[in-house]
Amino acid sequence: MDDLETIRKRKLQEIIRRQIEAQNEERNEEKQMSEQLKILTDKILSSEANDRLNNLRVAMPDFARQVEILLFQLYQSGRIRGVLNDEQFKQILMQMSEKKEMSIKRINK
């Protein structure tokens, strides 16, 4: 019976070790993605727009992540050329906010 118990403990330890490794890998990937998005936003946003995004990151981190991903997609597709000023960035935020409100209204109905 001791052998069976030892095997079970080893298997459990191996499962836990794999889960920890997977979580660490996921954190590293998330950190790397965040760094890449930060580099891109620094490149395509004016300092005022970047300040606005940083404020969003603090106040609404999930929404800020959605904004960063959208900016990345727009940049990759060539729809953003040059640097976005604060007014242009505010327009993007308002459009995203309106879409979010519309989807919430649909869910509530």
Gaussian input, Z-matrix of N, CA and C with variables (Angstrom, degrees):
# hf/3-21g

backbone

0 1
 N
 C     1     B1
 C     2     B2     1     A1
 N     3     B3     2     A2     1     D1
 C     4     B4     3     A3     2     D2
 C     5     B5     4     A4     3     D3
 N     6     B6     5     A5     4     D4
 C     7     B7     6     A6     5     D5
 C     8     B8     7     A7     6     D6
 N     9     B9     8     A8     7     D7
 C    10    B10     9     A9     8     D8
 C    11    B11    10    A10     9     D9
 N    12    B12    11    A11    10    D10
 C    13    B13    12    A12    11    D11
 C    14    B14    13    A13    12    D12
 N    15    B15    14    A14    13    D13
 C    16    B16    15    A15    14    D14
 C    17    B17    16    A16    15    D15
 N    18    B18    17    A17    16    D16
 C    19    B19    18    A18    17    D17
 C    20    B20    19    A19    18    D18
 N    21    B21    20    A20    19    D19
 C    22    B22    21    A21    20    D20
 C    23    B23    22    A22    21    D21
 N    24    B24    23    A23    22    D22
 C    25    B25    24    A24    23    D23
 C    26    B26    25    A25    24    D24
 N    27    B27    26    A26    25    D25
 C    28    B28    27    A27    26    D26
 C    29    B29    28    A28    27    D27
 N    30    B30    29    A29    28    D28
 C    31    B31    30    A30    29    D29
 C    32    B32    31    A31    30    D30
 N    33    B33    32    A32    31    D31
 C    34    B34    33    A33    32    D32
 C    35    B35    34    A34    33    D33
 N    36    B36    35    A35    34    D34
 C    37    B37    36    A36    35    D35
 C    38    B38    37    A37    36    D36
 N    39    B39    38    A38    37    D37
 C    40    B40    39    A39    38    D38
 C    41    B41    40    A40    39    D39
 N    42    B42    41    A41    40    D40
 C    43    B43    42    A42    41    D41
 C    44    B44    43    A43    42    D42
 N    45    B45    44    A44    43    D43
 C    46    B46    45    A45    44    D44
 C    47    B47    46    A46    45    D45
 N    48    B48    47    A47    46    D46
 C    49    B49    48    A48    47    D47
 C    50    B50    49    A49    48    D48
 N    51    B51    50    A50    49    D49
 C    52    B52    51    A51    50    D50
 C    53    B53    52    A52    51    D51
 N    54    B54    53    A53    52    D52
 C    55    B55    54    A54    53    D53
 C    56    B56    55    A55    54    D54
 N    57    B57    56    A56    55    D55
 C    58    B58    57    A57    56    D56
 C    59    B59    58    A58    57    D57
 N    60    B60    59    A59    58    D58
 C    61    B61    60    A60    59    D59
 C    62    B62    61    A61    60    D60
 N    63    B63    62    A62    61    D61
 C    64    B64    63    A63    62    D62
 C    65    B65    64    A64    63    D63
 N    66    B66    65    A65    64    D64
 C    67    B67    66    A66    65    D65
 C    68    B68    67    A67    66    D66
 N    69    B69    68    A68    67    D67
 C    70    B70    69    A69    68    D68
 C    71    B71    70    A70    69    D69
 N    72    B72    71    A71    70    D70
 C    73    B73    72    A72    71    D71
 C    74    B74    73    A73    72    D72
 N    75    B75    74    A74    73    D73
 C    76    B76    75    A75    74    D74
 C    77    B77    76    A76    75    D75
 N    78    B78    77    A77    76    D76
 C    79    B79    78    A78    77    D77
 C    80    B80    79    A79    78    D78
 N    81    B81    80    A80    79    D79
 C    82    B82    81    A81    80    D80
 C    83    B83    82    A82    81    D81
 N    84    B84    83    A83    82    D82
 C    85    B85    84    A84    83    D83
 C    86    B86    85    A85    84    D84
 N    87    B87    86    A86    85    D85
 C    88    B88    87    A87    86    D86
 C    89    B89    88    A88    87    D87
 N    90    B90    89    A89    88    D88
 C    91    B91    90    A90    89    D89
 C    92    B92    91    A91    90    D90
 N    93    B93    92    A92    91    D91
 C    94    B94    93    A93    92    D92
 C    95    B95    94    A94    93    D93
 N    96    B96    95    A95    94    D94
 C    97    B97    96    A96    95    D95
 C    98    B98    97    A97    96    D96
 N    99    B99    98    A98    97    D97
 C   100   B100    99    A99    98    D98
 C   101   B101   100   A100    99    D99
 N   102   B102   101   A101   100   D100
 C   103   B103   102   A102   101   D101
 C   104   B104   103   A103   102   D102
 N   105   B105   104   A104   103   D103
 C   106   B106   105   A105   104   D104
 C   107   B107   106   A106   105   D105
 N   108   B108   107   A107   106   D106
 C   109   B109   108   A108   107   D107
 C   110   B110   109   A109   108   D108
 N   111   B111   110   A110   109   D109
 C   112   B112   111   A111   110   D110
 C   113   B113   112   A112   111   D111
 N   114   B114   113   A113   112   D112
 C   115   B115   114   A114   113   D113
 C   116   B116   115   A115   114   D114
 N   117   B117   116   A116   115   D115
 C   118   B118   117   A117   116   D116
 C   119   B119   118   A118   117   D117
 N   120   B120   119   A119   118   D118
 C   121   B121   120   A120   119   D119
 C   122   B122   121   A121   120   D120
 N   123   B123   122   A122   121   D121
 C   124   B124   123   A123   122   D122
 C   125   B125   124   A124   123   D123
 N   126   B126   125   A125   124   D124
 C   127   B127   126   A126   125   D125
 C   128   B128   127   A127   126   D126
 N   129   B129   128   A128   127   D127
 C   130   B130   129   A129   128   D128
 C   131   B131   130   A130   129   D129
 N   132   B132   131   A131   130   D130
 C   133   B133   132   A132   131   D131
 C   134   B134   133   A133   132   D132
 N   135   B135   134   A134   133   D133
 C   136   B136   135   A135   134   D134
 C   137   B137   136   A136   135   D135
 N   138   B138   137   A137   136   D136
 C   139   B139   138   A138   137   D137
 C   140   B140   139   A139   138   D138
 N   141   B141   140   A140   139   D139
 C   142   B142   141   A141   140   D140
 C   143   B143   142   A142   141   D141
 N   144   B144   143   A143   142   D142
 C   145   B145   144   A144   143   D143
 C   146   B146   145   A145   144   D144
 N   147   B147   146   A146   145   D145
 C   148   B148   147   A147   146   D146
 C   149   B149   148   A148   147   D147
 N   150   B150   149   A149   148   D148
 C   151   B151   150   A150   149   D149
 C   152   B152   151   A151   150   D150
 N   153   B153   152   A152   151   D151
 C   154   B154   153   A153   152   D152
 C   155   B155   154   A154   153   D153
 N   156   B156   155   A155   154   D154
 C   157   B157   156   A156   155   D155
 C   158   B158   157   A157   156   D156
 N   159   B159   158   A158   157   D157
 C   160   B160   159   A159   158   D158
 C   161   B161   160   A160   159   D159
 N   162   B162   161   A161   160   D160
 C   163   B163   162   A162   161   D161
 C   164   B164   163   A163   162   D162
 N   165   B165   164   A164   163   D163
 C   166   B166   165   A165   164   D164
 C   167   B167   166   A166   165   D165
 N   168   B168   167   A167   166   D166
 C   169   B169   168   A168   167   D167
 C   170   B170   169   A169   168   D168
 N   171   B171   170   A170   169   D169
 C   172   B172   171   A171   170   D170
 C   173   B173   172   A172   171   D171
 N   174   B174   173   A173   172   D172
 C   175   B175   174   A174   173   D173
 C   176   B176   175   A175   174   D174
 N   177   B177   176   A176   175   D175
 C   178   B178   177   A177   176   D176
 C   179   B179   178   A178   177   D177
 N   180   B180   179   A179   178   D178
 C   181   B181   180   A180   179   D179
 C   182   B182   181   A181   180   D180
 N   183   B183   182   A182   181   D181
 C   184   B184   183   A183   182   D182
 C   185   B185   184   A184   183   D183
 N   186   B186   185   A185   184   D184
 C   187   B187   186   A186   185   D185
 C   188   B188   187   A187   186   D186
 N   189   B189   188   A188   187   D187
 C   190   B190   189   A189   188   D188
 C   191   B191   190   A190   189   D189
 N   192   B192   191   A191   190   D190
 C   193   B193   192   A192   191   D191
 C   194   B194   193   A193   192   D192
 N   195   B195   194   A194   193   D193
 C   196   B196   195   A195   194   D194
 C   197   B197   196   A196   195   D195
 N   198   B198   197   A197   196   D196
 C   199   B199   198   A198   197   D197
 C   200   B200   199   A199   198   D198
 N   201   B201   200   A200   199   D199
 C   202   B202   201   A201   200   D200
 C   203   B203   202   A202   201   D201
 N   204   B204   203   A203   202   D202
 C   205   B205   204   A204   203   D203
 C   206   B206   205   A205   204   D204
 N   207   B207   206   A206   205   D205
 C   208   B208   207   A207   206   D206
 C   209   B209   208   A208   207   D207
 N   210   B210   209   A209   208   D208
 C   211   B211   210   A210   209   D209
 C   212   B212   211   A211   210   D210
 N   213   B213   212   A212   211   D211
 C   214   B214   213   A213   212   D212
 C   215   B215   214   A214   213   D213
 N   216   B216   215   A215   214   D214
 C   217   B217   216   A216   215   D215
 C   218   B218   217   A217   216   D216
 N   219   B219   218   A218   217   D217
 C   220   B220   219   A219   218   D218
 C   221   B221   220   A220   219   D219
 N   222   B222   221   A221   220   D220
 C   223   B223   222   A222   221   D221
 C   224   B224   223   A223   222   D222
 N   225   B225   224   A224   223   D223
 C   226   B226   225   A225   224   D224
 C   227   B227   226   A226   225   D225
 N   228   B228   227   A227   226   D226
 C   229   B229   228   A228   227   D227
 C   230   B230   229   A229   228   D228
 N   231   B231   230   A230   229   D229
 C   232   B232   231   A231   230   D230
 C   233   B233   232   A232   231   D231
 N   234   B234   233   A233   232   D232
 C   235   B235   234   A234   233   D233
 C   236   B236   235   A235   234   D234
 N   237   B237   236   A236   235   D235
 C   238   B238   237   A237   236   D236
 C   239   B239   238   A238   237   D237
 N   240   B240   239   A239   238   D238
 C   241   B241   240   A240   239   D239
 C   242   B242   241   A241   240   D240
 N   243   B243   242   A242   241   D241
 C   244   B244   243   A243   242   D242
 C   245   B245   244   A244   243   D243
 N   246   B246   245   A245   244   D244
 C   247   B247   246   A246   245   D245
 C   248   B248   247   A247   246   D246
 N   249   B249   248   A248   247   D247
 C   250   B250   249   A249   248   D248
 C   251   B251   250   A250   249   D249
 N   252   B252   251   A251   250   D250
 C   253   B253   252   A252   251   D251
 C   254   B254   253   A253   252   D252
 N   255   B255   254   A254   253   D253
 C   256   B256   255   A255   254   D254
 C   257   B257   256   A256   255   D255
 N   258   B258   257   A257   256   D256
 C   259   B259   258   A258   257   D257
 C   260   B260   259   A259   258   D258
 N   261   B261   260   A260   259   D259
 C   262   B262   261   A261   260   D260
 C   263   B263   262   A262   261   D261
 N   264   B264   263   A263   262   D262
 C   265   B265   264   A264   263   D263
 C   266   B266   265   A265   264   D264
 N   267   B267   266   A266   265   D265
 C   268   B268   267   A267   266   D266
 C   269   B269   268   A268   267   D267
 N   270   B270   269   A269   268   D268
 C   271   B271   270   A270   269   D269
 C   272   B272   271   A271   270   D270
 N   273   B273   272   A272   271   D271
 C   274   B274   273   A273   272   D272
 C   275   B275   274   A274   273   D273
 N   276   B276   275   A275   274   D274
 C   277   B277   276   A276   275   D275
 C   278   B278   277   A277   276   D276
 N   279   B279   278   A278   277   D277
 C   280   B280   279   A279   278   D278
 C   281   B281   280   A280   279   D279
 N   282   B282   281   A281   280   D280
 C   283   B283   282   A282   281   D281
 C   284   B284   283   A283   282   D282
 N   285   B285   284   A284   283   D283
 C   286   B286   285   A285   284   D284
 C   287   B287   286   A286   285   D285
 N   288   B288   287   A287   286   D286
 C   289   B289   288   A288   287   D287
 C   290   B290   289   A289   288   D288
 N   291   B291   290   A290   289   D289
 C   292   B292   291   A291   290   D290
 C   293   B293   292   A292   291   D291
 N   294   B294   293   A293   292   D292
 C   295   B295   294   A294   293   D293
 C   296   B296   295   A295   294   D294
 N   297   B297   296   A296   295   D295
 C   298   B298   297   A297   296   D296
 C   299   B299   298   A298   297   D297
 N   300   B300   299   A299   298   D298
 C   301   B301   300   A300   299   D299
 C   302   B302   301   A301   300   D300
 N   303   B303   302   A302   301   D301
 C   304   B304   303   A303   302   D302
 C   305   B305   304   A304   303   D303
 N   306   B306   305   A305   304   D304
 C   307   B307   306   A306   305   D305
 C   308   B308   307   A307   306   D306
 N   309   B309   308   A308   307   D307
 C   310   B310   309   A309   308   D308
 C   311   B311   310   A310   309   D309
 N   312   B312   311   A311   310   D310
 C   313   B313   312   A312   311   D311
 C   314   B314   313   A313   312   D312
 N   315   B315   314   A314   313   D313
 C   316   B316   315   A315   314   D314
 C   317   B317   316   A316   315   D315
 N   318   B318   317   A317   316   D316
 C   319   B319   318   A318   317   D317
 C   320   B320   319   A319   318   D318
 N   321   B321   320   A320   319   D319
 C   322   B322   321   A321   320   D320
 C   323   B323   322   A322   321   D321
 N   324   B324   323   A323   322   D322
 C   325   B325   324   A324   323   D323
 C   326   B326   325   A325   324   D324

   B1=1.4518
   B2=1.5180
   B3=1.3196
   B4=1.4632
   B5=1.5236
   B6=1.3302
   B7=1.4646
   B8=1.5258
   B9=1.3151
   B10=1.4597
   B11=1.5280
   B12=1.3040
   B13=1.4733
   B14=1.5262
   B15=1.3062
   B16=1.4656
   B17=1.5204
   B18=1.3047
   B19=1.4721
   B20=1.5222
   B21=1.3147
   B22=1.4622
   B23=1.5262
   B24=1.3363
   B25=1.4629
   B26=1.5263
   B27=1.3296
   B28=1.4710
   B29=1.5206
   B30=1.3141
   B31=1.4714
   B32=1.5260
   B33=1.3222
   B34=1.4595
   B35=1.5249
   B36=1.3322
   B37=1.4661
   B38=1.5252
   B39=1.3202
   B40=1.4670
   B41=1.5337
   B42=1.3135
   B43=1.4661
   B44=1.5224
   B45=1.3059
   B46=1.4667
   B47=1.5190
   B48=1.3426
   B49=1.4645
   B50=1.5296
   B51=1.3331
   B52=1.4759
   B53=1.5254
   B54=1.3290
   B55=1.4615
   B56=1.5254
   B57=1.3132
   B58=1.4639
   B59=1.5211
   B60=1.3341
   B61=1.4644
   B62=1.5272
   B63=1.3210
   B64=1.4650
   B65=1.5268
   B66=1.3342
   B67=1.4619
   B68=1.5177
   B69=1.3324
   B70=1.4623
   B71=1.5219
   B72=1.3244
   B73=1.4591
   B74=1.5268
   B75=1.3275
   B76=1.4650
   B77=1.5282
   B78=1.3277
   B79=1.4722
   B80=1.5226
   B81=1.3379
   B82=1.4584
   B83=1.5263
   B84=1.3411
   B85=1.4587
   B86=1.5297
   B87=1.3263
   B88=1.4642
   B89=1.5264
   B90=1.3116
   B91=1.4656
   B92=1.5250
   B93=1.3235
   B94=1.4564
   B95=1.5305
   B96=1.3204
   B97=1.4578
   B98=1.5231
   B99=1.3223
   B100=1.4599
   B101=1.5204
   B102=1.3158
   B103=1.4625
   B104=1.5243
   B105=1.3386
   B106=1.4632
   B107=1.5255
   B108=1.3360
   B109=1.4598
   B110=1.5229
   B111=1.3228
   B112=1.4704
   B113=1.5262
   B114=1.3174
   B115=1.4673
   B116=1.5291
   B117=1.3358
   B118=1.4622
   B119=1.5228
   B120=1.3333
   B121=1.4616
   B122=1.5249
   B123=1.3294
   B124=1.4668
   B125=1.5298
   B126=1.3135
   B127=1.4628
   B128=1.5364
   B129=1.3380
   B130=1.4715
   B131=1.5252
   B132=1.3336
   B133=1.4665
   B134=1.5229
   B135=1.3195
   B136=1.4661
   B137=1.5298
   B138=1.3123
   B139=1.4663
   B140=1.5332
   B141=1.3436
   B142=1.4715
   B143=1.5307
   B144=1.3306
   B145=1.4652
   B146=1.5257
   B147=1.3199
   B148=1.4530
   B149=1.5311
   B150=1.3242
   B151=1.4683
   B152=1.5287
   B153=1.3337
   B154=1.4652
   B155=1.5342
   B156=1.3137
   B157=1.4653
   B158=1.5256
   B159=1.3182
   B160=1.4670
   B161=1.5243
   B162=1.3229
   B163=1.4658
   B164=1.5214
   B165=1.3241
   B166=1.4675
   B167=1.5247
   B168=1.3260
   B169=1.4687
   B170=1.5220
   B171=1.3205
   B172=1.4611
   B173=1.5256
   B174=1.3268
   B175=1.4625
   B176=1.5247
   B177=1.3261
   B178=1.4660
   B179=1.5311
   B180=1.3183
   B181=1.4693
   B182=1.5282
   B183=1.3172
   B184=1.4686
   B185=1.5236
   B186=1.3102
   B187=1.4634
   B188=1.5309
   B189=1.3247
   B190=1.4625
   B191=1.5266
   B192=1.3259
   B193=1.4711
   B194=1.5224
   B195=1.3312
   B196=1.4632
   B197=1.5217
   B198=1.3185
   B199=1.4680
   B200=1.5242
   B201=1.3234
   B202=1.4603
   B203=1.5242
   B204=1.3086
   B205=1.4656
   B206=1.5252
   B207=1.3342
   B208=1.4614
   B209=1.5313
   B210=1.3260
   B211=1.4618
   B212=1.5225
   B213=1.3136
   B214=1.4597
   B215=1.5226
   B216=1.3304
   B217=1.4622
   B218=1.5281
   B219=1.3327
   B220=1.4617
   B221=1.5261
   B222=1.3072
   B223=1.4595
   B224=1.5286
   B225=1.3330
   B226=1.4631
   B227=1.5234
   B228=1.3117
   B229=1.4583
   B230=1.5253
   B231=1.3267
   B232=1.4574
   B233=1.5132
   B234=1.3158
   B235=1.4660
   B236=1.5169
   B237=1.3218
   B238=1.4602
   B239=1.5210
   B240=1.3136
   B241=1.4632
   B242=1.5147
   B243=1.2830
   B244=1.4556
   B245=1.5142
   B246=1.3204
   B247=1.4645
   B248=1.5326
   B249=1.3309
   B250=1.4644
   B251=1.5276
   B252=1.3332
   B253=1.4603
   B254=1.5303
   B255=1.3077
   B256=1.4583
   B257=1.5264
   B258=1.3220
   B259=1.4721
   B260=1.5248
   B261=1.3128
   B262=1.4639
   B263=1.5255
   B264=1.3168
   B265=1.4583
   B266=1.5280
   B267=1.3240
   B268=1.4745
   B269=1.5242
   B270=1.3299
   B271=1.4671
   B272=1.5258
   B273=1.3204
   B274=1.4667
   B275=1.5243
   B276=1.3271
   B277=1.4664
   B278=1.5285
   B279=1.3221
   B280=1.4714
   B281=1.5233
   B282=1.3213
   B283=1.4611
   B284=1.5270
   B285=1.3174
   B286=1.4690
   B287=1.5246
   B288=1.3195
   B289=1.4533
   B290=1.5226
   B291=1.3284
   B292=1.4705
   B293=1.5225
   B294=1.3229
   B295=1.4667
   B296=1.5162
   B297=1.3278
   B298=1.4591
   B299=1.5281
   B300=1.3277
   B301=1.4636
   B302=1.5165
   B303=1.3350
   B304=1.4600
   B305=1.5231
   B306=1.3225
   B307=1.4620
   B308=1.5224
   B309=1.3206
   B310=1.4629
   B311=1.5249
   B312=1.3301
   B313=1.4579
   B314=1.5320
   B315=1.3337
   B316=1.4599
   B317=1.5212
   B318=1.3093
   B319=1.4625
   B320=1.5205
   B321=1.3345
   B322=1.4567
   B323=1.5087
   B324=1.3147
   B325=1.4678
   B326=1.4876
   A1=112.11
   A2=116.48
   A3=119.52
   A4=110.98
   A5=116.24
   A6=119.68
   A7=110.92
   A8=115.94
   A9=120.36
   A10=110.95
   A11=115.64
   A12=120.40
   A13=111.06
   A14=116.91
   A15=121.51
   A16=110.68
   A17=116.28
   A18=120.79
   A19=110.02
   A20=117.42
   A21=121.37
   A22=111.12
   A23=116.37
   A24=120.65
   A25=110.99
   A26=115.91
   A27=119.56
   A28=111.29
   A29=115.98
   A30=119.97
   A31=110.38
   A32=116.75
   A33=121.14
   A34=110.49
   A35=116.40
   A36=119.91
   A37=111.17
   A38=116.92
   A39=121.15
   A40=110.65
   A41=116.89
   A42=121.12
   A43=110.10
   A44=117.07
   A45=121.58
   A46=110.07
   A47=117.09
   A48=121.07
   A49=110.74
   A50=116.47
   A51=120.39
   A52=111.27
   A53=116.96
   A54=120.40
   A55=111.16
   A56=116.38
   A57=120.59
   A58=110.03
   A59=117.19
   A60=120.95
   A61=110.77
   A62=116.67
   A63=120.65
   A64=110.65
   A65=116.78
   A66=120.16
   A67=111.23
   A68=116.75
   A69=120.37
   A70=111.27
   A71=116.22
   A72=120.60
   A73=110.51
   A74=115.99
   A75=120.88
   A76=110.54
   A77=116.94
   A78=120.79
   A79=111.25
   A80=115.72
   A81=119.52
   A82=111.63
   A83=116.83
   A84=120.86
   A85=110.77
   A86=116.22
   A87=121.10
   A88=110.06
   A89=116.38
   A90=120.64
   A91=110.66
   A92=116.77
   A93=120.84
   A94=110.73
   A95=116.75
   A96=120.55
   A97=110.51
   A98=117.06
   A99=121.26
   A100=110.99
   A101=116.47
   A102=120.33
   A103=111.14
   A104=116.66
   A105=120.53
   A106=110.98
   A107=116.61
   A108=119.93
   A109=110.67
   A110=116.75
   A111=121.33
   A112=110.48
   A113=117.17
   A114=120.82
   A115=110.23
   A116=116.02
   A117=119.66
   A118=111.29
   A119=117.33
   A120=119.19
   A121=111.26
   A122=116.92
   A123=119.73
   A124=110.49
   A125=115.54
   A126=121.31
   A127=112.43
   A128=116.97
   A129=119.20
   A130=114.06
   A131=118.69
   A132=120.58
   A133=110.33
   A134=115.37
   A135=119.55
   A136=108.44
   A137=116.58
   A138=118.85
   A139=111.31
   A140=117.36
   A141=119.93
   A142=110.80
   A143=116.19
   A144=119.80
   A145=110.07
   A146=116.27
   A147=120.21
   A148=111.04
   A149=116.77
   A150=120.48
   A151=110.82
   A152=115.50
   A153=120.21
   A154=110.15
   A155=116.51
   A156=120.24
   A157=110.86
   A158=117.24
   A159=120.15
   A160=111.24
   A161=117.11
   A162=120.66
   A163=110.67
   A164=115.59
   A165=120.09
   A166=110.95
   A167=116.30
   A168=120.06
   A169=111.12
   A170=116.19
   A171=120.49
   A172=110.60
   A173=116.45
   A174=120.98
   A175=113.43
   A176=116.20
   A177=120.89
   A178=109.35
   A179=117.90
   A180=120.12
   A181=114.55
   A182=118.23
   A183=120.20
   A184=111.10
   A185=116.33
   A186=120.75
   A187=109.98
   A188=116.84
   A189=120.82
   A190=110.38
   A191=116.91
   A192=120.39
   A193=110.48
   A194=116.69
   A195=120.46
   A196=110.51
   A197=116.67
   A198=121.76
   A199=109.47
   A200=116.96
   A201=120.61
   A202=111.40
   A203=116.30
   A204=120.64
   A205=110.14
   A206=116.67
   A207=119.85
   A208=110.72
   A209=117.22
   A210=120.41
   A211=110.75
   A212=116.75
   A213=121.35
   A214=110.38
   A215=116.45
   A216=120.64
   A217=111.00
   A218=116.54
   A219=120.08
   A220=111.00
   A221=116.64
   A222=121.13
   A223=110.47
   A224=116.38
   A225=120.36
   A226=111.64
   A227=116.82
   A228=120.19
   A229=112.21
   A230=117.18
   A231=120.82
   A232=113.96
   A233=117.35
   A234=120.33
   A235=111.98
   A236=116.54
   A237=120.91
   A238=107.03
   A239=114.34
   A240=120.59
   A241=106.38
   A242=116.50
   A243=119.54
   A244=111.19
   A245=114.49
   A246=121.49
   A247=109.68
   A248=115.70
   A249=120.31
   A250=108.89
   A251=115.87
   A252=118.16
   A253=109.34
   A254=116.50
   A255=121.02
   A256=111.96
   A257=117.69
   A258=120.41
   A259=111.40
   A260=117.21
   A261=120.57
   A262=110.49
   A263=115.26
   A264=119.73
   A265=111.06
   A266=116.73
   A267=120.17
   A268=110.82
   A269=117.17
   A270=120.19
   A271=110.82
   A272=116.27
   A273=119.63
   A274=110.29
   A275=116.37
   A276=120.31
   A277=111.41
   A278=116.79
   A279=119.96
   A280=110.41
   A281=117.36
   A282=120.23
   A283=110.84
   A284=116.50
   A285=119.40
   A286=110.79
   A287=116.75
   A288=121.24
   A289=110.67
   A290=116.42
   A291=120.34
   A292=110.89
   A293=116.99
   A294=120.22
   A295=110.58
   A296=116.43
   A297=120.93
   A298=110.32
   A299=116.57
   A300=120.47
   A301=110.91
   A302=117.48
   A303=120.76
   A304=110.33
   A305=117.72
   A306=119.56
   A307=110.82
   A308=118.13
   A309=121.23
   A310=109.72
   A311=117.61
   A312=120.87
   A313=110.02
   A314=117.79
   A315=120.89
   A316=111.00
   A317=116.64
   A318=120.17
   A319=110.40
   A320=117.20
   A321=121.46
   A322=112.87
   A323=118.94
   A324=120.89
   A325=112.29
   D1=-33.18
   D2=179.71
   D3=-61.00
   D4=-38.28
   D5=179.79
   D6=-63.46
   D7=-42.88
   D8=179.21
   D9=-62.93
   D10=-43.19
   D11=178.56
   D12=-64.55
   D13=-39.88
   D14=177.81
   D15=-63.67
   D16=-43.28
   D17=178.43
   D18=-62.18
   D19=-44.37
   D20=179.11
   D21=-60.11
   D22=-43.98
   D23=179.67
   D24=-63.15
   D25=-42.75
   D26=178.60
   D27=-62.63
   D28=-44.43
   D29=179.62
   D30=-62.02
   D31=-44.14
   D32=179.00
   D33=-61.84
   D34=-43.78
   D35=177.79
   D36=-62.35
   D37=-39.18
   D38=178.67
   D39=-65.24
   D40=-42.44
   D41=178.41
   D42=-62.45
   D43=-45.27
   D44=179.14
   D45=-62.67
   D46=-43.30
   D47=179.66
   D48=-61.06
   D49=-43.68
   D50=178.94
   D51=-63.07
   D52=-41.35
   D53=178.93
   D54=-63.30
   D55=-41.85
   D56=178.98
   D57=-64.31
   D58=-43.03
   D59=178.17
   D60=-62.10
   D61=-42.34
   D62=179.63
   D63=-63.85
   D64=-41.67
   D65=178.18
   D66=-64.46
   D67=-41.71
   D68=178.57
   D69=-64.04
   D70=-40.96
   D71=178.56
   D72=-63.88
   D73=-42.33
   D74=178.63
   D75=-62.70
   D76=-42.96
   D77=177.61
   D78=-61.96
   D79=-42.70
   D80=179.43
   D81=-63.54
   D82=-41.55
   D83=177.87
   D84=-63.95
   D85=-42.24
   D86=178.93
   D87=-63.73
   D88=-42.66
   D89=179.25
   D90=-63.95
   D91=-42.85
   D92=179.09
   D93=-64.15
   D94=-42.16
   D95=178.27
   D96=-63.39
   D97=-42.61
   D98=178.49
   D99=-61.01
   D100=-41.99
   D101=179.43
   D102=-64.46
   D103=-41.63
   D104=179.37
   D105=-65.69
   D106=-41.12
   D107=178.18
   D108=-65.25
   D109=-38.55
   D110=178.51
   D111=-63.32
   D112=-43.11
   D113=177.93
   D114=-61.30
   D115=-43.16
   D116=-179.93
   D117=-65.70
   D118=-46.05
   D119=-178.37
   D120=-65.09
   D121=-34.69
   D122=175.32
   D123=-62.72
   D124=-32.58
   D125=-177.68
   D126=-76.85
   D127=-38.34
   D128=-171.11
   D129=-103.96
   D130=-6.90
   D131=179.95
   D132=-110.49
   D133=141.69
   D134=172.64
   D135=-64.90
   D136=167.64
   D137=-178.49
   D138=-62.45
   D139=-36.76
   D140=178.71
   D141=-67.12
   D142=-43.15
   D143=179.33
   D144=-66.18
   D145=-37.65
   D146=178.38
   D147=-65.56
   D148=-39.18
   D149=174.87
   D150=-60.37
   D151=-41.10
   D152=178.92
   D153=-62.76
   D154=-43.06
   D155=178.48
   D156=-64.25
   D157=-40.38
   D158=177.82
   D159=-62.25
   D160=-39.10
   D161=175.78
   D162=-63.41
   D163=-39.64
   D164=177.68
   D165=-63.64
   D166=-39.95
   D167=179.51
   D168=-58.02
   D169=-35.72
   D170=-179.67
   D171=-77.07
   D172=-46.76
   D173=-173.87
   D174=-78.76
   D175=-39.82
   D176=-174.83
   D177=-140.40
   D178=75.38
   D179=-173.12
   D180=-59.75
   D181=-37.45
   D182=-179.75
   D183=-67.26
   D184=-43.83
   D185=178.46
   D186=-65.15
   D187=-40.56
   D188=178.41
   D189=-60.84
   D190=-39.52
   D191=178.27
   D192=-63.75
   D193=-40.89
   D194=177.24
   D195=-62.19
   D196=-40.50
   D197=178.80
   D198=-63.52
   D199=-45.60
   D200=179.86
   D201=-60.32
   D202=-42.89
   D203=179.92
   D204=-65.30
   D205=-41.98
   D206=177.46
   D207=-62.04
   D208=-44.29
   D209=178.31
   D210=-60.02
   D211=-40.79
   D212=178.05
   D213=-61.55
   D214=-45.63
   D215=-179.70
   D216=-64.03
   D217=-43.50
   D218=178.92
   D219=-63.34
   D220=-39.29
   D221=179.31
   D222=-66.49
   D223=-45.00
   D224=-179.31
   D225=-63.59
   D226=-36.16
   D227=-178.46
   D228=-81.20
   D229=-3.52
   D230=178.32
   D231=83.69
   D232=10.17
   D233=-179.13
   D234=-83.32
   D235=-12.12
   D236=171.90
   D237=-114.91
   D238=119.33
   D239=176.25
   D240=-125.95
   D241=128.33
   D242=-178.72
   D243=84.66
   D244=-157.18
   D245=-174.86
   D246=-106.15
   D247=133.52
   D248=175.89
   D249=-84.05
   D250=130.11
   D251=175.12
   D252=-83.90
   D253=177.59
   D254=-175.27
   D255=-63.02
   D256=-39.48
   D257=179.97
   D258=-64.12
   D259=-43.33
   D260=178.34
   D261=-63.85
   D262=-40.62
   D263=179.16
   D264=-65.42
   D265=-40.39
   D266=177.46
   D267=-61.35
   D268=-37.60
   D269=178.12
   D270=-62.73
   D271=-42.27
   D272=177.35
   D273=-61.67
   D274=-44.15
   D275=179.75
   D276=-62.54
   D277=-41.52
   D278=179.61
   D279=-64.37
   D280=-41.78
   D281=178.60
   D282=-63.16
   D283=-42.33
   D284=178.46
   D285=-65.34
   D286=-39.34
   D287=179.70
   D288=-64.31
   D289=-41.89
   D290=178.71
   D291=-63.12
   D292=-43.03
   D293=178.69
   D294=-63.19
   D295=-38.58
   D296=179.01
   D297=-64.63
   D298=-43.54
   D299=179.13
   D300=-64.41
   D301=-39.10
   D302=179.29
   D303=-63.77
   D304=-41.83
   D305=-179.43
   D306=-68.39
   D307=-33.26
   D308=176.97
   D309=-67.09
   D310=-41.32
   D311=178.71
   D312=-62.25
   D313=-40.49
   D314=179.48
   D315=-63.82
   D316=-38.89
   D317=179.58
   D318=-66.07
   D319=-39.51
   D320=-177.80
   D321=-71.57
   D322=-21.45
   D323=-178.05
   D324=-84.76

